[in-house]
Amino acid sequence: MLHRRQFKPAILCRLRQALVAKDDMSAISQIVEKLKKYPELDYEQDESSISVNPVNGFTVWLTENGNSFTVGFSGWHEEFTELEEALNCFAFGLSDKCRLKVFKRGTSEYKWVVQALHENEWYDDSETGLLFFPFWRKKQVLILQNAVIGN
C-alpha cells in the first residue's frame, strides 16, 4: 500500500475530544463505553479490535497491537503509539469535521483520502492507496461522511 501524509492527522484528530483516555480501561472498552450514547450505531468487537458501521457513511475501526494502535476509516489507516491520539482519531472519523474521499475503479476501491473541515473548507489530510488495481475500469469518486458526533 502507498501512504502519503500531507500534514499530521494526529493534530487534526485532536479536534475531537469526545473520547477521553482512562488509565484502567483498554481502548476498545473506552470506545464501547462512549458508544452507549449512540444506540443507533452498529458495531462489532472482539478482544483486539472494534469497528463502527454508520448507515450511509464509512466504517471506522481500531485495532490494539500490544503497545500500539491502528485506526482506520474504511481502507485508510494510521498507526499510533499514544492511546489518547488513537481514541481522538477514532472519534474524529465519526465527527462532522471528517469525511472520506473514496476512489474506485469498477467495484474495486483503491484510494482513500481523509479530509478535515477547517474554517468551512475541506482540506486533504492524508491518503492511503493500493499499488495494483483495475486501472482500465471506469473511475468513480465517492465522498462519505459519518457526522455522528457534531459540534
TASUL-V702923 format. One record per residue. N is the residue number from 0. RES is the residue in three letters. SS is DSSP state (@ for helix, = for strand, . for the rest). OMEGA is omega in whole degrees, 0 to 359 (* if undefined). Layout:
n=N res=RES ss=SS omega=OMEGA
n=N res=RES ss=SS omega=OMEGA
This chain:
n=0 res=MET ss=. omega=174
n=1 res=LEU ss== omega=176
n=2 res=HIS ss== omega=179
n=3 res=ARG ss== omega=182
n=4 res=ARG ss== omega=180
n=5 res=GLN ss=. omega=170
n=6 res=PHE ss=. omega=193
n=7 res=LYS ss=. omega=177
n=8 res=PRO ss=@ omega=179
n=9 res=ALA ss=@ omega=178
n=10 res=ILE ss=@ omega=179
n=11 res=LEU ss=@ omega=179
n=12 res=CYS ss=@ omega=178
n=13 res=ARG ss=. omega=176
n=14 res=LEU ss=. omega=182
n=15 res=ARG ss=. omega=178
n=16 res=GLN ss=. omega=184
n=17 res=ALA ss=. omega=179
n=18 res=LEU ss=. omega=182
n=19 res=VAL ss=. omega=183
n=20 res=ALA ss=. omega=173
n=21 res=LYS ss=. omega=187
n=22 res=ASP ss=. omega=188
n=23 res=ASP ss=. omega=182
n=24 res=MET ss=. omega=176
n=25 res=SER ss=. omega=178
n=26 res=ALA ss=@ omega=182
n=27 res=ILE ss=@ omega=178
n=28 res=SER ss=@ omega=179
n=29 res=GLN ss=@ omega=179
n=30 res=ILE ss=@ omega=179
n=31 res=VAL ss=@ omega=178
n=32 res=GLU ss=@ omega=180
n=33 res=LYS ss=@ omega=181
n=34 res=LEU ss=@ omega=176
n=35 res=LYS ss=. omega=177
n=36 res=LYS ss=. omega=184
n=37 res=TYR ss=. omega=185
n=38 res=PRO ss=. omega=179
n=39 res=GLU ss=. omega=182
n=40 res=LEU ss=. omega=171
n=41 res=ASP ss=. omega=173
n=42 res=TYR ss== omega=177
n=43 res=GLU ss== omega=179
n=44 res=GLN ss== omega=167
n=45 res=ASP ss=. omega=186
n=46 res=GLU ss=. omega=183
n=47 res=SER ss=. omega=180
n=48 res=SER ss== omega=176
n=49 res=ILE ss== omega=175
n=50 res=SER ss== omega=179
n=51 res=VAL ss== omega=186
n=52 res=ASN ss== omega=179
n=53 res=PRO ss=. omega=178
n=54 res=VAL ss=. omega=178
n=55 res=ASN ss=. omega=178
n=56 res=GLY ss=. omega=178
n=57 res=PHE ss=. omega=180
n=58 res=THR ss== omega=175
n=59 res=VAL ss== omega=184
n=60 res=TRP ss== omega=177
n=61 res=LEU ss== omega=175
n=62 res=THR ss== omega=175
n=63 res=GLU ss== omega=182
n=64 res=ASN ss== omega=183
n=65 res=GLY ss=. omega=181
n=66 res=ASN ss=. omega=178
n=67 res=SER ss== omega=185
n=68 res=PHE ss== omega=172
n=69 res=THR ss== omega=176
n=70 res=VAL ss== omega=181
n=71 res=GLY ss== omega=172
n=72 res=PHE ss== omega=185
n=73 res=SER ss=. omega=181
n=74 res=GLY ss=. omega=177
n=75 res=TRP ss== omega=176
n=76 res=HIS ss== omega=180
n=77 res=GLU ss== omega=179
n=78 res=GLU ss== omega=178
n=79 res=PHE ss== omega=173
n=80 res=THR ss=. omega=180
n=81 res=GLU ss=. omega=181
n=82 res=LEU ss=@ omega=183
n=83 res=GLU ss=@ omega=178
n=84 res=GLU ss=@ omega=178
n=85 res=ALA ss=@ omega=179
n=86 res=LEU ss=@ omega=178
n=87 res=ASN ss=@ omega=179
n=88 res=CYS ss=@ omega=177
n=89 res=PHE ss=@ omega=178
n=90 res=ALA ss=@ omega=178
n=91 res=PHE ss=@ omega=179
n=92 res=GLY ss=@ omega=178
n=93 res=LEU ss=. omega=186
n=94 res=SER ss== omega=177
n=95 res=ASP ss=. omega=177
n=96 res=LYS ss=. omega=184
n=97 res=CYS ss== omega=169
n=98 res=ARG ss== omega=184
n=99 res=LEU ss== omega=175
n=100 res=LYS ss== omega=184
n=101 res=VAL ss== omega=178
n=102 res=PHE ss== omega=181
n=103 res=LYS ss== omega=169
n=104 res=ARG ss== omega=188
n=105 res=GLY ss=. omega=178
n=106 res=THR ss=. omega=184
n=107 res=SER ss== omega=172
n=108 res=GLU ss== omega=182
n=109 res=TYR ss== omega=178
n=110 res=LYS ss== omega=181
n=111 res=TRP ss== omega=180
n=112 res=VAL ss== omega=176
n=113 res=VAL ss== omega=177
n=114 res=GLN ss== omega=180
n=115 res=ALA ss== omega=178
n=116 res=LEU ss== omega=177
n=117 res=HIS ss== omega=181
n=118 res=GLU ss=. omega=177
n=119 res=ASN ss=. omega=175
n=120 res=GLU ss== omega=178
n=121 res=TRP ss== omega=179
n=122 res=TYR ss== omega=173
n=123 res=ASP ss== omega=180
n=124 res=ASP ss== omega=179
n=125 res=SER ss== omega=181
n=126 res=GLU ss== omega=174
n=127 res=THR ss== omega=180
n=128 res=GLY ss== omega=177
n=129 res=LEU ss=. omega=177
n=130 res=LEU ss=. omega=182
n=131 res=PHE ss=. omega=179
n=132 res=PHE ss=. omega=182
n=133 res=PRO ss=. omega=185
n=134 res=PHE ss=. omega=182
n=135 res=TRP ss=. omega=180
n=136 res=ARG ss=. omega=182
n=137 res=LYS ss=. omega=181
n=138 res=LYS ss== omega=174
n=139 res=GLN ss== omega=175
n=140 res=VAL ss== omega=178
n=141 res=LEU ss== omega=174
n=142 res=ILE ss== omega=184
n=143 res=LEU ss== omega=179
n=144 res=GLN ss=. omega=179
n=145 res=ASN ss=. omega=179
n=146 res=ALA ss=. omega=176
n=147 res=VAL ss=. omega=180
n=148 res=ILE ss== omega=180
n=149 res=GLY ss=. omega=180
n=150 res=ASN ss=. omega=*
